[in-house]
Amino acid sequence: MAKCELTETCIFFNDRMASMPSTANLLKKVYCEGGFDTCGRHMVFKAIGRENVPNDLFPNHCDRAITVIEKHSQR
């Protein structure tokens, strides 16, 4: 199964989830190891660049990711 190219350097997992390793591992299994096309963070990264991924965007926030992408595209 493919692994997301951002897994090792994802700010979300290496900063925001550092104090919750069990939850982080569960989310990594779901989103980083094969399901990264449904990860809100990966969606923004692919569409408009890593620098535009909000720090507080969770992987399961696909609706918010779409909003971020749309707002960026309207500039």
C-alpha positions as CSV (number, residue, x, y, z in Angstrom):
1,M,0.0,0.0,0.0
2,A,1.3,3.5,-0.9
3,K,2.4,5.8,1.9
4,C,1.9,9.6,1.8
5,E,5.0,11.5,0.9
6,L,4.4,13.9,3.8
7,T,4.1,11.3,6.6
8,E,7.5,11.8,8.0
9,T,7.4,15.7,7.9
10,C,3.7,16.4,8.5
11,I,3.4,19.2,10.9
12,F,0.1,17.9,12.2
13,F,1.5,14.6,13.4
14,N,4.9,15.9,14.5
15,D,3.6,18.8,16.5
16,R,-0.2,18.8,17.2
17,M,-0.5,15.1,17.9
18,A,2.8,14.6,19.8
19,S,1.0,14.3,23.1
20,M,-1.6,11.8,21.7
21,P,0.5,8.9,20.1
22,S,-2.4,6.4,20.1
23,T,-4.7,8.7,18.3
24,A,-1.9,9.8,16.0
25,N,-1.1,6.2,15.1
26,L,-4.8,5.5,14.3
27,L,-5.1,8.5,12.1
28,K,-1.9,7.7,10.3
29,K,-3.2,4.2,9.5
30,V,-6.4,5.6,8.1
31,Y,-5.0,8.7,6.2
32,C,-1.2,8.3,5.7
33,E,-1.0,4.7,4.7
34,G,-3.1,4.4,1.6
35,G,-6.0,6.8,2.3
36,F,-4.1,10.0,1.9
37,D,-6.3,11.1,-1.1
38,T,-9.1,11.6,1.5
39,C,-6.9,13.5,3.9
40,G,-7.8,17.2,4.1
41,R,-4.2,18.2,4.7
42,H,-3.0,16.3,1.6
43,M,-5.9,17.7,-0.5
44,V,-4.7,21.3,0.3
45,F,-1.1,20.4,-0.2
46,K,-1.7,18.9,-3.7
47,A,-4.1,21.7,-4.8
48,I,-2.4,24.8,-3.6
49,G,0.9,23.9,-1.9
50,R,2.1,23.0,1.5
51,E,2.5,26.6,2.7
52,N,-1.3,27.0,2.4
53,V,-2.2,24.0,4.7
54,P,-3.6,25.5,7.9
55,N,-1.8,24.2,11.0
56,D,-5.1,23.3,12.7
57,L,-6.5,21.4,9.7
58,F,-7.2,17.8,10.7
59,P,-7.0,15.0,8.2
60,N,-10.7,14.3,8.4
61,H,-11.6,17.9,7.7
62,C,-12.2,17.5,4.0
63,D,-15.1,20.0,3.8
64,R,-12.8,22.7,5.4
65,A,-10.0,21.7,3.0
66,I,-12.3,22.3,0.0
67,T,-13.2,25.7,1.4
68,V,-9.5,26.6,1.9
69,I,-8.8,25.5,-1.7
70,E,-11.8,27.4,-3.1
71,K,-10.9,30.6,-1.2
72,H,-7.3,30.5,-2.4
73,S,-8.4,29.9,-6.0
74,Q,-10.7,33.1,-5.8
75,R,-7.7,35.4,-5.2
